[in-house]
């Protein structure tokens, strides 16, 4: 069973026990959270083509939520942002490291 959920403006595929890297959230490691914005739920394992086993929301599936636990926080690899204009002596170099949180999906309830 899996669910497609929307969290902080991005969509993730949530399966029981999966570890997801999401944008940083203000929560201590070990704390739990619940996500109610579930876009789709599939009750089958793998890619079975049974249409009655899939619930699609408009925009969200009613009564379904995904519970998760915050594992840790971290920062991604550095990316380099380099802008230039040829023949104009214009160069700008910046680096950026995105902060993230690792969350472990616990259970999909209300299915």
CORFEN-V333460 format. One record per pair of residues at least 12 apart in sequence whose ideal C-beta (glycine too) atoms are under 8 Angstrom apart, sorted by the first residue. I is the first residue (numbers start at 0). GAP is how many residues later the second one is. If there is no record, write none. Layout:
I,GAP
I,GAP
//
This chain:
0,14
0,15
0,40
0,41
0,42
0,43
0,44
0,107
0,110
1,12
1,13
1,39
1,40
1,106
2,35
2,36
2,37
2,38
2,39
2,61
2,63
2,105
3,34
3,35
3,36
3,37
4,30
4,32
4,33
4,34
4,61
5,29
5,31
5,32
5,33
5,54
6,15
6,28
6,30
7,14
7,15
7,17
9,12
9,13
10,28
13,21
13,52
13,54
13,91
13,94
14,90
15,89
15,90
15,91
15,92
16,87
16,88
17,86
17,87
18,52
18,83
18,84
18,85
18,86
19,48
19,82
19,83
19,84
19,85
20,79
20,80
20,81
21,78
21,79
21,80
21,81
22,75
22,76
22,77
22,78
23,49
23,75
23,76
23,77
24,45
24,76
24,78
26,43
26,74
27,42
28,41
28,42
28,43
28,44
29,39
29,40
30,38
30,39
31,35
31,36
31,37
31,38
31,74
32,34
32,35
32,36
32,37
32,70
33,31
33,32
33,33
33,34
34,30
34,31
34,32
34,33
35,24
35,28
35,29
36,23
37,19
37,22
37,23
37,26
37,27
37,28
37,70
38,17
38,18
38,20
38,21
38,22
39,14
39,15
39,16
39,17
39,21
40,13
40,14
40,20
40,23
40,67
40,70
41,12
42,12
42,68
54,56
62,47
63,44
63,45
63,46
63,47
64,43
64,44
64,45
65,39
65,40
65,41
65,42
65,43
66,38
66,39
66,40
66,42
67,35
67,36
67,37
67,38
68,34
68,35
68,37
69,31
69,32
69,33
70,30
70,31
70,32
70,33
71,29
71,30
72,26
72,27
72,28
72,29
73,25
73,26
73,27
73,28
74,22
74,23
74,24
74,25
75,21
75,22
75,23
75,24
76,20
77,17
77,18
77,19
78,16
78,17
78,18
78,19
79,13
79,14
79,15
80,12
80,13
80,14
80,15
81,12
//
